[in-house]
Amino acid sequence: MTHSNSSKTQQSWLRHPQRLRFRKFLFQIHLWSGISLGLYIFFISITGSVLVYRNELYVLATPIPVISTSADSALNDEQLIEIVSLANPGYEVARMNRSGNPDRAVEIWLEREGSTRKRFFDPYNGKDVGSAARTGQMLVITLIDLHESFLVGPTGRKINGLGAIAVILIVLTGLVLWWPGIKRWRRSLKFQRGIGWKRQIWDIHSMLGIWSCLFILVFAFSGIYLCFPDFFHDLGDRLQPMTSENAGSRFVDKALYWLAFLHFGRINGIGLVCSGPGICDQSIKAIWALFGLAPAIMFATGSTMWWNRVLRRWLRRTPLK
C-alpha cells in the first residue's frame, strides 16, 4: 500500500469508518470471540466482582467466638502456644491470629505431616472453643480457586491467562468497531431516548464498552500477570537488571506490585491516603465491583443482539424436521 493510499484509509476511518471493508473482518473476530468465550467471560466477571470483597466475605463466613471476660489476664503468645501444643501432641503451631478485641477467640493453625487444622482457642485459658474452618469460609476459598484456576491448579491458571489475552482482543476490536466517525463520536457516548428496545440494547452494549474499557483492560492485563508471573519477572529482569544499587527500588518491581494491587481493587499501597479500611477503600472496591460486572452485561447484550440479528432469523428460515 502506498503512502497516499494509507493516508486515505486513515482519513476514511476517521470520518466514515462504516465504509471500510476491514471493519467486517474485525466484526467477525469480535462477534465469534465474544460468543465462544461468553460463558467464560460471564463467569469470570461475576466471580471477580464478588471477590473484590473477599476479605469481608472471610469475616462474614468465619465469625470469631466471643469469650466472656475473665478475671485473669490474657495469655501471651508463648503461654498460649505452650498450652495448645500440650493439648495437641504431634502438632506444631504454624500460625496465630489475634483479633483486635481481646475478648475474641484466637485463631491458631496446627500442622502435622502436611495436614492443617484451624481452631479457635480461649485467650485466657487456652481451651479449644471450636473449628475455624467453617463451611462458609471453605465456600469463599472454593470461589477464589474457581475464579483463579477453575479448581485444576496451574493448568487452569494458564487457561485463565489465555482467556485474559482473548478478552484484550475483544476489547480492542470493540473499540475500533465502536468508532462512529469524528463528527458523531460525542453523540455516541450518550444514551439515546425514544428509540426501540433493540437499539437500546445496542446503546447499552457500546456505551458500557467505551466507559469501562480501561477498567477491563486493567483487569485482563493484570490477570495475565497473575497467571504468568514468571514471564513478567523474567521480562522485568531483562529490561532492568537487578544490581546492588537498585535492589528494592527497581521501577519494574513497583510496576508489577501495582499491577497486582490494581487487579483486586486495593488502591492502598505504600504512601497513599487510601490505605486501610475506610470510605476511600470501600469506594474504590465499589467502583471495581461495578465495573467488574461490565463484561457480564456486555456478554448478555451482545448475545441478545446476535439472537435478534442472526440466530432468530436463521431459525425462522430453517424448517423443523
C-alpha positions as CSV (number, residue, x, y, z in Angstrom):
1,M,0.0,0.0,0.0
2,T,1.4,3.4,-1.0
3,H,1.7,6.3,1.4
4,S,-1.1,8.1,-0.4
5,N,-3.5,5.1,-0.1
6,S,-2.6,4.6,3.6
7,S,-3.3,8.3,4.3
8,K,-6.7,8.0,2.5
9,T,-7.6,4.9,4.6
10,Q,-6.8,6.7,7.8
11,Q,-8.9,9.7,6.8
12,S,-11.7,7.4,5.8
13,W,-11.6,5.6,9.1
14,L,-11.6,8.9,11.0
15,R,-14.6,10.3,9.0
16,H,-16.5,7.4,7.6
17,P,-15.4,4.2,9.3
18,Q,-18.5,2.2,8.2
19,R,-17.3,2.3,4.6
20,L,-14.1,0.3,5.3
21,R,-14.0,-3.3,4.5
22,F,-11.7,-4.4,7.3
23,R,-14.5,-3.5,9.8
24,K,-16.4,-6.5,8.6
25,F,-13.4,-8.7,9.3
26,L,-12.9,-7.1,12.8
27,F,-16.6,-7.5,13.4
28,Q,-16.4,-11.3,12.8
29,I,-13.4,-11.6,15.2
30,H,-15.3,-9.6,17.8
31,L,-18.5,-11.5,17.4
32,W,-17.2,-15.0,17.4
33,S,-14.6,-14.4,20.1
34,G,-17.4,-13.0,22.3
35,I,-19.8,-15.8,21.6
36,S,-17.3,-18.6,22.0
37,L,-15.8,-17.1,25.2
38,G,-19.1,-15.7,26.5
39,L,-19.8,-18.1,29.3
40,Y,-16.1,-17.8,30.5
41,I,-16.3,-14.0,30.4
42,F,-19.6,-14.0,32.3
43,F,-18.3,-16.4,35.0
44,I,-15.0,-14.5,35.5
45,S,-16.9,-11.2,35.6
46,I,-19.4,-12.2,38.2
47,T,-16.9,-14.1,40.5
48,G,-14.3,-11.3,40.1
49,S,-16.8,-8.6,41.3
50,V,-17.8,-10.8,44.3
51,L,-14.2,-11.4,45.2
52,V,-13.4,-7.7,45.4
53,Y,-14.9,-8.2,48.8
54,R,-13.1,-11.4,49.7
55,N,-11.8,-10.1,53.0
56,E,-15.3,-9.0,54.0
57,L,-16.6,-12.4,53.0
58,Y,-14.0,-14.1,55.1
59,V,-15.1,-12.2,58.2
60,L,-18.8,-12.9,57.5
61,A,-18.1,-16.6,56.8
62,T,-16.0,-17.1,59.8
63,P,-17.4,-15.4,62.9
64,I,-14.9,-15.3,65.7
65,P,-16.4,-16.6,69.0
66,V,-16.6,-14.0,71.8
67,I,-15.2,-15.2,75.1
68,S,-16.6,-13.9,78.4
69,T,-14.2,-11.6,80.0
70,S,-12.1,-13.4,82.6
71,A,-10.8,-12.0,85.9
72,D,-7.4,-13.3,84.8
73,S,-5.2,-11.5,82.3
74,A,-5.0,-12.9,78.8
75,L,-2.2,-15.4,78.0
76,N,0.7,-14.1,75.9
77,D,1.7,-15.8,72.7
78,E,4.3,-18.1,74.3
79,Q,2.0,-19.2,77.1
80,L,-0.9,-19.9,74.6
81,I,1.4,-21.8,72.3
82,E,2.6,-24.0,75.1
83,I,-0.9,-24.9,76.3
84,V,-2.1,-25.6,72.8
85,S,0.9,-27.7,72.0
86,L,0.4,-29.8,75.1
87,A,-3.3,-30.3,74.2
88,N,-2.4,-31.3,70.6
89,P,0.6,-33.7,70.7
90,G,2.3,-34.1,67.4
91,Y,1.0,-30.8,66.0
92,E,3.1,-27.7,65.6
93,V,1.7,-24.2,65.8
94,A,2.1,-22.7,62.3
95,R,0.2,-19.5,62.6
96,M,-1.6,-17.4,65.2
97,N,-4.2,-14.7,64.5
98,R,-5.4,-12.4,67.4
99,S,-8.4,-10.2,67.0
100,G,-8.3,-6.5,67.8
101,N,-10.8,-7.4,70.5
102,P,-9.0,-9.1,73.4
103,D,-12.2,-11.0,74.3
104,R,-12.4,-12.8,71.0
105,A,-11.0,-16.2,70.5
106,V,-7.5,-16.6,69.0
107,E,-7.3,-18.4,65.6
108,I,-4.4,-20.9,65.5
109,W,-3.3,-23.1,62.7
110,L,-1.9,-26.5,63.7
111,E,0.2,-28.6,61.3
112,R,1.3,-32.2,61.3
113,E,2.8,-34.1,58.3
114,G,1.3,-31.8,55.7
115,S,-2.1,-31.6,57.2
116,T,-3.5,-28.4,58.8
117,R,-6.1,-27.9,61.5
118,K,-7.6,-24.4,62.1
119,R,-9.0,-24.0,65.6
120,F,-10.2,-21.2,67.9
121,F,-8.8,-21.0,71.4
122,D,-9.8,-19.1,74.6
123,P,-7.2,-16.3,75.0
124,Y,-7.5,-16.6,78.8
125,N,-7.1,-20.3,79.5
126,G,-6.1,-21.8,76.1
127,K,-9.2,-24.0,75.9
128,D,-10.3,-25.2,72.4
129,V,-13.6,-23.5,71.6
130,G,-14.2,-24.8,68.1
131,S,-13.1,-25.1,64.5
132,A,-12.0,-22.1,62.5
133,A,-12.5,-23.9,59.2
134,R,-16.2,-23.0,58.8
135,T,-18.3,-24.1,55.9
136,G,-18.8,-20.5,54.7
137,Q,-15.1,-19.9,54.7
138,M,-14.5,-23.0,52.6
139,L,-17.1,-21.7,50.1
140,V,-15.2,-18.5,49.8
141,I,-11.9,-20.3,49.3
142,T,-13.5,-22.5,46.7
143,L,-14.9,-19.5,44.9
144,I,-11.4,-18.0,44.8
145,D,-10.0,-21.2,43.3
146,L,-12.7,-21.3,40.8
147,H,-12.0,-17.7,39.7
148,E,-8.2,-18.2,39.6
149,S,-7.8,-21.7,38.2
150,F,-11.2,-23.5,37.8
151,L,-10.1,-25.9,40.6
152,V,-7.4,-27.5,38.4
153,G,-4.3,-25.7,39.7
154,P,-1.6,-24.4,37.4
155,T,-3.2,-25.8,34.2
156,G,-6.4,-23.8,34.9
157,R,-4.4,-20.7,35.7
158,K,-2.7,-20.9,32.3
159,I,-6.1,-21.3,30.6
160,N,-7.3,-18.3,32.5
161,G,-4.3,-16.3,31.3
162,L,-5.1,-17.2,27.7
163,G,-8.7,-16.2,28.3
164,A,-7.5,-12.8,29.5
165,I,-5.5,-12.4,26.3
166,A,-8.6,-13.1,24.3
167,V,-10.5,-10.5,26.4
168,I,-8.0,-7.9,25.4
169,L,-8.5,-8.8,21.8
170,I,-12.3,-8.5,22.2
171,V,-11.9,-5.1,23.8
172,L,-9.6,-3.7,21.2
173,T,-11.7,-4.9,18.2
174,G,-14.7,-3.5,20.0
175,L,-13.1,-0.1,20.3
176,V,-12.4,0.0,16.6
177,L,-16.0,-1.1,15.8
178,W,-17.5,1.5,18.1
179,W,-15.8,4.5,16.5
180,P,-18.6,6.3,14.6
181,G,-16.6,9.0,12.9
182,I,-15.1,12.2,14.1
183,K,-18.4,14.1,13.7
184,R,-20.5,11.7,15.7
185,W,-18.3,10.3,18.5
186,R,-19.6,12.6,21.2
187,R,-23.2,11.7,20.5
188,S,-22.3,8.0,20.7
189,L,-21.2,8.5,24.3
190,K,-24.8,9.3,25.3
191,F,-27.8,7.1,25.7
192,Q,-30.4,7.9,23.1
193,R,-34.1,8.2,24.2
194,G,-37.2,7.5,22.3
195,I,-35.7,4.5,20.4
196,G,-36.7,0.9,20.1
197,W,-35.6,-1.7,22.6
198,K,-33.2,-3.3,20.0
199,R,-31.4,0.0,19.6
200,Q,-31.4,0.4,23.4
201,I,-29.6,-2.9,23.7
202,W,-27.0,-1.7,21.2
203,D,-26.5,1.5,23.0
204,I,-26.0,-0.2,26.4
205,H,-23.5,-2.6,24.8
206,S,-21.5,0.1,23.0
207,M,-21.6,2.8,25.7
208,L,-20.8,0.4,28.5
209,G,-17.9,-0.9,26.5
210,I,-16.5,2.5,26.0
211,W,-16.9,3.7,29.6
212,S,-15.5,0.6,31.1
213,C,-12.8,-0.4,28.5
214,L,-9.9,1.0,30.6
215,F,-11.0,-1.0,33.6
216,I,-11.5,-4.2,31.6
217,L,-8.0,-3.8,30.1
218,V,-6.5,-3.4,33.5
219,F,-8.4,-6.4,34.8
220,A,-7.3,-8.5,31.8
221,F,-3.7,-7.4,31.7
222,S,-3.2,-7.7,35.4
223,G,-4.9,-11.1,35.2
224,I,-2.3,-12.2,32.6
225,Y,0.4,-11.2,35.0
226,L,-1.1,-13.2,37.9
227,C,-1.4,-16.2,35.6
228,F,2.1,-16.0,34.1
229,P,4.2,-14.2,36.8
230,D,7.4,-15.9,35.8
231,F,7.3,-14.4,32.3
232,F,6.8,-10.9,33.6
233,H,9.5,-11.2,36.2
234,D,12.0,-12.5,33.6
235,L,11.0,-9.7,31.3
236,G,11.5,-7.2,34.1
237,D,15.0,-8.6,34.8
238,R,15.8,-8.2,31.1
239,L,14.5,-4.6,30.9
240,Q,16.1,-3.5,34.2
241,P,18.7,-6.0,35.6
242,M,18.9,-6.1,39.4
243,T,22.1,-4.6,40.9
244,S,23.2,-3.9,44.4
245,E,22.3,-0.2,43.8
246,N,18.7,-0.7,42.6
247,A,17.7,-3.7,44.8
248,G,14.4,-2.9,46.4
249,S,13.8,0.2,44.3
250,R,13.5,-1.0,40.7
251,F,10.7,0.6,38.6
252,V,9.7,-2.8,37.2
253,D,9.2,-4.3,40.7
254,K,7.0,-1.3,41.6
255,A,5.1,-1.6,38.4
256,L,4.3,-5.3,38.9
257,Y,3.4,-4.6,42.6
258,W,0.8,-2.1,41.5
259,L,-0.4,-4.3,38.7
260,A,-1.3,-7.0,41.2
261,F,-2.9,-4.4,43.5
262,L,-5.0,-2.9,40.7
263,H,-6.4,-6.3,39.8
264,F,-8.1,-6.6,43.2
265,G,-9.2,-3.0,43.6
266,R,-6.9,-2.4,46.5
267,I,-5.5,1.1,45.9
268,N,-3.9,1.1,49.3
269,G,-0.2,0.8,48.6
270,I,2.6,2.5,50.5
271,G,2.2,6.2,50.9
272,L,-1.4,6.5,49.8
273,V,-4.1,8.1,51.8
274,C,-6.4,5.3,50.7
275,S,-4.5,2.7,52.8
276,G,-6.5,0.7,55.3
277,P,-10.3,0.4,55.8
278,G,-12.4,3.5,55.4
279,I,-14.6,5.4,53.0
280,C,-11.8,5.7,50.4
281,D,-11.1,2.0,50.4
282,Q,-14.7,1.0,50.3
283,S,-15.4,3.5,47.4
284,I,-12.6,2.0,45.3
285,K,-13.9,-1.5,46.0
286,A,-17.4,-0.5,45.0
287,I,-16.1,1.0,41.7
288,W,-14.1,-2.1,41.0
289,A,-17.0,-4.4,41.7
290,L,-19.4,-2.4,39.5
291,F,-17.0,-2.2,36.5
292,G,-16.2,-5.8,37.1
293,L,-19.8,-6.6,36.1
294,A,-19.4,-4.8,32.8
295,P,-18.1,-7.8,30.8
296,A,-21.0,-9.9,32.0
297,I,-23.5,-7.3,31.0
298,M,-21.9,-6.9,27.6
299,F,-22.0,-10.6,27.0
300,A,-25.7,-10.5,27.8
301,T,-26.4,-7.6,25.5
302,G,-24.1,-8.9,22.8
303,S,-25.8,-12.3,22.9
304,T,-29.2,-10.6,22.7
305,M,-28.1,-8.7,19.6
306,W,-26.7,-11.8,18.0
307,W,-30.0,-13.7,18.7
308,N,-32.1,-10.9,17.1
309,R,-29.9,-10.3,14.1
310,V,-28.7,-13.8,13.3
311,L,-29.9,-16.8,15.2
312,R,-33.7,-15.9,15.3
313,R,-33.7,-15.2,11.6
314,W,-31.8,-18.4,10.9
315,L,-34.3,-20.4,12.9
316,R,-37.2,-18.8,11.0
317,R,-35.7,-19.8,7.7
318,T,-34.8,-23.3,8.8
319,P,-37.9,-25.6,8.7
320,L,-38.2,-28.0,11.6
321,K,-37.9,-31.7,10.6
